[in-house]
Amino acid sequence: MSFTADLHLHSRYAYACSKNLTLANMAAWAKVKGIELLSSADFTHPAWLEELKAGLQPAGEGVFSFEGVRFVLGTELSCVYKQGGRSRRVHLLVFAPGFDAVRGVREMLAGLGSKLNGDGRPTVRASARDLTARLLDIGETCMVVPAHIWTPWYGMLGSKSGFDALDECFGDMAAHIPAVETGLSSDPEMNWGVPAVAGKTIVSFSDAHSLPNMGRELTVFQGEADYRNLAAGLKENRVERTIEFFPEEGKYHLTGHRKCGISQSPGETVISGTRCPECGRPLTLGVLHRVEELSQGGISSDQQTRRPFTKLAPLIELLAYTMGKGRTAKSVGLAYHRICDEMGGEINVLTQAGFDDLERVGGEDLAIAVTKVRDGKVEIVPGFDGQYGTVRPAG
């Protein structure tokens, strides 16, 4: 038994997120995608919390149900503080076993001066270490997972405001951090060689700010979809596999300066320096650069801790490509929903459906495109400095 989970997403109360992110819509899209467990997202926001309390029905210890889709109570917090003479900005995923714990979390954050009725992802003026200690005081089954750890500005290992190791960030609380989220611009293999995260479970989630982006990255855990099995999955690495973006498609994969159209590989940055050759401004150091920087020497993860992963392009992008239209075109959306409905969800279409079935529901061009992506036969233009990359079937 296993379950597919997306545990990093947002509600309509988070800044720069779609107003369509309601419980009903999230549950409907989870069925379209083939996701069995979702994070509630943004449980610190008072208006969203009331909607969660009204809509979610208990479905076991620490797990809730809405229209047939299971939810755990989760949110993202933005820690902004100074440590080691530098300003730090670290995003954390936080999971709570029930609404009593959520109340404790909200009271603790309010005591720290956090504004909870603004952004669904509130800013906390406390270190990642201290916040983790406070959360575990509220409930020992609360869990903390550093989010998108390589993102330059808000990742634990990011080039702008992060650290060089998990221990440096969390200190004596490091042992209580069960897992790390890779983010869109890296995949598990890139993380396997980094001593800074050795021994931690590697997970991938979507960080969706809109409904179509739900499930663009996922983790498949062993067991039944509930809080106990999620906790075991994170703490004991009970991960069957992760489903990934091609990391080059992530918007911080390479080093660069978007305004000047400059992107560089790590080797090019070593030669030419960290300033834009066009305007002289500092380049945004990419995830690949940081991964290589922190992989120099030391002990990396062993074979026993590594889990399989699959790199995929979103179905909506493959349909837009094969239909010669934009991904927001009405005809692309209609084809997407029809195919997902007929084939049992997007994940099944991308990972399991045979060529003949793909051809029947989407045409030969789509069948060829999905097959090529599965085989890794793709053409890639990497992303950099906030600009997403592109992945297309080769040929």
Order of alpha helices (4+ residues) and beta strands (2+ residues): beta-alpha-beta-alpha-beta-beta-beta-beta-alpha-beta-alpha-beta-alpha-beta-alpha-beta-beta-alpha-beta-beta-beta-alpha-alpha-beta-alpha-alpha-alpha-alpha-alpha-beta-beta
